[in-house]
Amino acid sequence: MTLPRPPPPARAASDEAWLDAADDIRRRRDLLVAGLRSGDVRSASQAALATCALLERVAAADDWRTAAVLLRRLRRVGGGVVRAAPGALSVGNVLRRALLVVREEYARNLRESTSIKDDAGLQRSLGDVLAARSAPDALADRDDRRDVELEALRDDVLDQLRDLADEVANAREAVAARAPGLVAPGAVVLTAGRSRSVAAFLRRAAPAEVVVVDEDGRAAAALAKALPAAAVTRVTAAAAAAVAGRCRCAVLGCSAALADGGIIAQPGARLVAEACAARRKPVLALCALYKLAPLHHPGAAAARAAVAADLPLAAALPFGALPCDAGADPLAAPAPAVRHPRADAVPPDLVDLLVTNAGVHAPSYAPRLLAEMYAPEDHDLLRAEL
């Protein structure tokens, strides 16, 4: 495999000089990184919306003239956030969408400007027509270099980035709107952990009872508050297999969906999915499209598939420190920190449907969605070259 060449030193220096001069953009980027590291920006939707605002600010600057410059700047700013917080997969997903938007808008504007010039000229001679046909790659070459100045490009890119921000903001309700067609009213539903997407979905589904796999009771309390008309029962992960048989289906929220159709979800989601598979109960994973990442979790089979498809591996699942109360005695030993998983990886064979804001799909359809949303050169943001 040939690694891409690093950018020329002059180009890298000019990009650094631009970012040093852009105080507002640099401040916004640093605030986003600090929020992701501290936990102030906790959910995937918060991270995605903040990234949309940051990238829109980059595109709104009036000192760039070509798509190539804008692509480098988006990569410079967004890539810095991805490096600083690699676990926030929605940041990289929004950046990939923005890069594709710039490429598509540039290609469309270039085609339109070329056709207008051709139509405005006099009728071409036979020699001109033959010469044009003998050089079919001229337009494609300009499209690859993206160095043509197009007057309407900035406004078109900004419009598309605002549409992307609106899509992210409205994704939760768009996913929830599909609930009546998937979950019968009055059903018993199994879920795991706390998820605003699951709460919005179940509010539309109107189940009679929701069984929540929850170790400390906070997720069950929040869901009971969000669903006053439904009975909410809290169980531990060890009891998931016992209650799965009387549930109609399982509904799981996720922080990310991976390229093979698997998901990264709340702790306990894997046990819920396995219990439902043993009882032949369907598992619905709620996944807005901005959560779909072109990554594979580094399991054995997934790693082989990722290497075969030239896709990067996702980072290992994060762990957090759970403090334990050692009592009020000042002479007591320091409180220990217990390491615990902050997420579960659920493989695609345990997920029946991915419920997105654009439709309901089988996990095997995830590669098709990735091909529609991201350019192949942007799959690995830390390695790819513009």
MARDOMAR-847723 format. One record per atom (N, C-alpha, C): x, y, z. Coordinates in steps of 0.2 Angstrom, whole numbers, plus 5000, padded with zeros to 4 digits. Example, Ala and Ser with C-alpha at 12.3 -4.5 7.8 and 13.67 -1.06 7.14 Angstrom:
// residues 2
506649725039/506249785039/506649845039/506449895035/506849955036/506450005039/
END
This chain:
// residues 386
500449945000/500050005000/500450065000/500350114996/500750174995/500450224999/500850255004/500550315008/500550375004/500050415005/500050485002/500650525003/500850564998/501350615000/501150675004/501550695009/501350755013/501350815009/500950865011/500850925007/501550965006/501651005001/502251035000/502351085006/502951095008/503051145014/502751215013/502851235007/502551305006/501751305008/501451255005/500751255006/500551245014/500951195017/500751185024/500951245028/501451285026/501551345030/501051405029/500751405023/500251455021/499651435025/499451375026/498851345030/498951365037/499551355040/499651375047/499651445048/499851485043/499851555044/499151585044/498751555039/498051575039/497651555046/497851495049/497451475055/497751515061/498351535061/498651585066/498251645066/498051675060/497751735059/497051735060/496751675059/496051665060/495851655068/495851705072/495751705079/495151675081/494551695078/493951665079/493851595078/494051575072/494051495070/494451455075/495051485077/495551445081/495251445088/494951495090/494551495097/494051445097/493551445092/493051395092/493251325091/493851315088/494051245087/494351225094/494651265098/494951245104/494451235109/493851275109/493351265114/492951205112/492951185106/492651115104/493051065107/493651065106/494151015108/494151005116/494151065119/494051065127/493451035129/492851055126/492251025128/492150945127/492450925121/492450855120/492950815125/493450845127/493950815132/493650815139/493350865141/493050875148/492350845149/492050825143/491350795144/490850845144/490950915143/490450955142/490050945136/490350925130/490050905124/490050835124/489450805126/489450735128/489150685123/488650715120/488250675115/488550675108/488350625104/488550635097/488250695093/487550705095/487250765091/487550825093/487750835100/488050905102/488750905098/489150855097/489750865094/489650875087/489150845084/489050855076/488850925075/488350955079/488151025078/488651075079/489151065084/489651105085/490151105079/490251045077/490751035071/490451075065/489751065064/489451095058/489551175059/489451205065/489551275066/490251295064/490751255066/491451275065/491651265058/491451215054/491551215047/491251265043/490651285045/490251335042/490651405042/490951415048/491351475049/491951475045/492251415044/492851415039/492651425032/492051405030/491851415023/491551485022/491351515027/491151585027/491651635026/492251625027/492851665026/492851695019/493051755018/493051785011/493751785008/494151755011/494851755008/495051695005/494651645003/494851594999/494451594992/494751574987/494551584980/494351514976/494751464978/494651394975/494451344980/494151294977/493951234981/494551204984/495051204981/495651164984/495851194990/495851264991/496051304997/495551285002/494951285001/494351275006/494451205008/494551155004/494651085006/495251075011/495751115010/496351105014/496251145021/495851195021/495651225027/495151185031/494651155028/494251115032/494551055035/495051025031/495450975034/495850995039/496151055039/496651075044/496251085050/495651125050/495351135056/494951075059/494551035055/494250985057/494650925059/495250915055/495650865057/496050875063/496150935065/496350945072/495950925077/495250935076/494750915081/494750835082/494850805076/494850725076/495450705079/496050735078/496650705081/496550715089/496250775091/496250785098/495750745102/495150725098/494650685101/494450635097/494850575096/494750525091/494150485093/493850485099/493250445101/492650475099/492650545097/492050575095/491950565087/491650505086/491650485078/491150535074/490650565078/490250605074/490550665071/491150695074/491550745072/491850735065/492150675065/492450655058/491950645053/491350615055/490850605050/490550665047/490450715051/490250785048/490750815044/491450805046/491950835042/491950795035/491850735035/491850695029/491250725024/490650735027/490150755023/490250825020/490550865024/490750935022/491250935016/491750895017/492250885011/491950865005/491450815005/491050794999/490650844997/490350885001/489950944999/490350984994/490951004997/491351054993/491551024986/491750954986/491950924980/491350924975/490750904977/490150904973/489950974970/489951024975/489751084972/490251114968/490851104969/491351124964/491251094957/491151024957/491050994950/490451014947/489851034951/489251054948/489351124945/489651164949/489751234946/490251244940/490751194940/491251194935/490851174928/490451124929/490051094923/489551154921/489251184925/488751234923/489151294920/489651314923/490051374920/490351354913/490551294912/490851274906/490251264900/489651244902/489151234897/488851304896/488851354900/488651424899/489151454894/489851444895/490251474890/490251444883/490051374883/490051344876/489351374873/488851384877/488251404874/488251474871/488651514875/488651584873/489151604867/489551554865/489951564860/489651554853/490051574848/489751554841/489751484840/489451464834/489451394832/490151374831/490351314834/491051294833/491151254827/491751254824/491851224818/491951154819/492051114814/492151044814/492751024818/493251064816/493951054819/493951064827/493551114829/493451124836/493151074840/492651044837/492250984839/492750924840/493150914835/493550854835/494150864840/494350924841/494850934846/494650924853/493950944854/493650944860/493650864862/493450824857/493350754858/493950724859/494550744856/495150714857/495450724864/495150774868/495450784874/494850784879/494650724880/494050724885/494150734892/494850724894/495050734901/495150804903/495050854899/495250914901/494850944907/494150934906/493750954912/493850914918/493950844917/494050804923/494750824926/495250844922/495850864925/495750934930/495350974927/495251034931/494751014937/494350964936/493950944942/494350914948/494950874946/495350844950/495750894954/496050954950/496450994954/496051044958/495451064956/494951104960/495251174961/495551204956/495951264956/495551314952/495051304949/494651354945/494251394950/494251464949/493851514953/493151514951/492651494955/491951494953/491551544958/491251594955/490951644958/490451624963/490051574961/489451554966/489651494970/490251474971/490451414975/490351424982/490551484985/490551504992/489751494994/489351534991/488651534993/488351464992/488451424987/488251354987/488451314992/489151314994/489351274999/489051295006/488951355007/488651375013/487951355014/487551355008/486951335008/486851255010/487351215007/487351145009/487551135016/488051165018/488251155025/487651175030/487351225029/486751245033/486251185033/486151155027/485651105026/485851045030/486551035030/486850975034/486750995042/486751055044/486651065051/485951055053/485451075048/484751065049/484650985050/484950955045/484850875045/485050845052/485650865055/485850845061/485350865067/485150925067/484750955072/484050915072/483750895066/483150865066/483150785065/483750755066/483850685064/483450645070/483450665076/483150625081/482350625080/482050675078/481350675077/481150635071/481650645066/481550605060/481550525061/482050505065/482050435067/481450415071/481250455076/480650445080/480050435076/479950475070/479350475066/479250405063/479750355063/479650295060/479450245065/479350265071/479150215077/478550185076/477950215074/477350185073/477350125068/477750125063/477750075058/478150015060/478550025066/479049965068/478849935075/478549975079/478349945086/477549955086/477249905088/476449905089/476349935095/475849985096/475650015102/475449955107/475649975113/475449925119/475949865119/476549865116/476949815116/477449825122/477849775124/478349775129/479049775125/479349835127/480049845123/480649845128/481149815126/481749805130/482249855127/482649895131/483149935129/483749935135/484249975133/484849975138/485050045138/485250065144/485550125146/485050185144/485350245144/484950305143/485150335136/484650355133/484650385126/484050425124/484250485122/483650535121/483350515114/483750475110/483450455103/482950395105/483150355110/482650295112/482050325115/482150375119/481550405123/481050445118/481350475113/480950505108/480550455103/480950405102/480650345098/480050315101/480150295108/479650265112/479050305113/479150375114/478650415115/478150415109/478450405103/477950395097/477650325096/478050275099/477850205098/477250185103/477250225109/476750215114/476750145117/477250115119/477250045122/476950045129/476649985131/476349975137/476849975143/477449945141/477949935146/478649945143/479149975146/479849975144/480249945149/480649895147/481149865152/481849885150/482149915155/482749955154/483349915158/483849895154/484449865157/484849925160/484849935167/485149995170/485449975176/486149985177/486449965183/486350005189/486250075188/486250125194/485550155195/485050145190/484450175191/484350235187/484850275185/484750335183/484450335176/484650295172/484350285165/483550265166/483350225170/482650205171/482250265173/482550305178/482250365181/482050415175/482650425171/482550475166/482050455160/482050385159/481550355154/480850365157/480750345163/480050355166/479850425166/480250475167/480050545167/479850565159/480150535155/480050545148/479450515145/479250455148/478650415146/478150405152/477850455153/477350445159/476850395158/476650385152/476050335150/476250265150/476950255151/477150185150/477450165157/477350095159/477750065164/478450055163/478850075167/479650075166/479850025171/480149965169/480449915174/481249915173/481549925179/482249925178/482549855180/483049825176/483349765178/484049775177/484449725179/485149725178/485349685172/485949695170/486149665164/486149585165/486249565171/486149485172/485549465171/484949505171/484249485170/484049495163/484449515159/484249535152/483949465148/484249415149/484049355146/483349325149/483249345155/482649315158/482049355156/482149425154/481549465152/481449465145/481949445141/481949455134/481349415131/481149365134/480649325131/479949355131/479849395135/479149425135/479149495132/479649515129/479749575125/479549565118/479249615115/479149615108/479749625104/480149675106/480749685102/481249725107/481849735105/482349785108/482449845104/482549905107/482649965104/483249995107/483849995103/484450025106/484650085103/484850135107/485250195104/485950175103/486250225099/486950205098/487350275097/487950275099/488450335098/488750335091/488750275088/489050265081/488850205078/488750205071/488650135068/489250135063/489550065062/490150055059/490050035052/490550025048/490450005041/490149935040/490249895045/489949825044/489249825046/488949875048/488249875051/488249865058/488749855062/488749845069/488749915072/488549925079/488449985082/488949985088/489050045090/489350065097/488850095101/488650055107/488050075111/488250085118/487750095122/487750095129/488050025132/488350025138/488549965141/487949925143/487949865141/487349815142/487049805136/487149845130/486749835124/486949765121/487549745122/487749675119/487449625122/487349625129/486949575132/486249575130/485949635129/485249635127/485149605120/485649625115/485649595108/485649525108/486149495112/486249425112/485649385115/485349415121/484749385123/484149385118/484049445115/483549445109/483649395104/484349385102/484449335097/484249265099/484449255105/484249185108/483449175108/483149225109/482349215109/482049235103/482449245098/482149265091/481749335091/481949385095/481649445095/482049495091/481749535087/482149585083/482449635087/483049665085/483349715088/483449775083/483149835085/483149895081/483649945084/484149965080/484650015082/484450075079/484450125083/484250195081/484850235079/484950255073/485550275070/485450335065/485550395067/485550455063/486150445058/486050475052/486550455047/487250495049/487250545053/487850575054/488250535059/487950475062/488350435066/488650375062/488550365056/488750315052/489550325050/489950285053/490650305052/490950245047/491450265043/491750215038/492350175042/492150155048/492650115052/492450045054/492950005055/492749935058/493049935065/492649895069/492949885076/493449835075/494049835079/494549795078/494449725081/493949695080/493849625081/494249575076/494249515077/494649475072/494349475065/493749455065/493349455058/493349525055/493149575059/493149645057/493749665054/494349655058/494949675056/495149645049/495049585048/495149555041/494749585036/494149605037/493649635032/493949705031/494149735036/494349805035/495049815031/495449765032/496049765029/495949745021/495449705020/495349685013/494949745010/494549785013/494249845010/494649905011/495249905014/495749965014/495350015019/495049995024/494650035028/495050045035/495150095038/495450105045/495050065050/495450045056/495050015061/494850075066/494350065070/494050105075/494550105081/494550155085/494950155091/494650105096/495050075100/494750025105/494250065109/493750025112/493150055116/493450095122/493150155123/493450195129/493250165135/493650175140/493550155147/493550225151/493150225157/493150275161/493250255169/493350305173/493550285180/492850295184/492650245187/492050255192/492250255199/492250315202/492450325209/492050285214/492350265219/492050225224/492050265231/491550265234/491550305241/491850265246/492350295249/492750255254/492550275261/492050315262/491750335268/492050405270/491750425276/491950495278/492550495283/492750435284/493350435289/493950465286/494250515288/494850545285/495450505285/495450455290/496050405290/495950345286/495350345282/495250285278/495650295272/495750235268/496150225262/495850275257/496250295252/496050335247/495450295243/494950335240/494450295236/494750265230/494650205229/494950175223/494550195216/494850185211/494550205204/494450135201/493850125199/493650055196/493550075188/493950035184/493950045177/493250005175/492850045171/492250015168/492150035161/491849985157/491750005150/491250065149/491350105144/490850165143/490450145137/490550095134/490250075128/490250005126/489749975123/489749905120/489749905113/490149865110/490149845103/489649795101/489149805097/488649755095/488749735088/488949675086/489149655079/488449655075/488549665068/487949665064/487549605064/487849545066/487349485066/486849485071/486949535076/486449545082/486049605081/486049635075/485649695074/485149675068/484549685069/484049665063/483949725059/483849785061/483749845057/484049905060/484349945055/484650015057/484050065055/483850095060/483250145059/483650215058/483650245052/483950305051/483450365050/483650425049/483250475047/483150475040/483450435036/483350425029/482950365027/482850325032/482450255030/482650205035/482350145034/482550085038/482950035034/483450015036/483949975032/484149915036/484349865032/484649805035/485449825037/485749795042/486449815043/486949805037/486749755032/487149745026/487149805021/486649845022/486549905018/487049965020/487349955026/487850015028/488350025023/488749985019/489250005015/488950045009/488350035007/487950075002/487850145004/487650155010/487550215013/488250255014/488750225016/489350255016/489650275009/489550235004/489750254997/489350324995/488750324997/488350384995/488550454999/488750445005/488850505010/489650525010/490050485009/490750495010/491150485004/491750515002/492150504997/492650455000/492850404995/493350354998/494050385001/494250434998/494850465000/494850505007/494150505010/494050535016/493950485022/493950425020/493850375025/494350375031/494950385030/495450395035/495650465035/495350515039/495550585039/496250595041/496550555045/497250575047/497750545042/497550515037/498050485032/497950515025/497250525024/497150535017/497350605015/497450615008/497750675005/497250705001/497150775001/496650804997/496850804990/
END
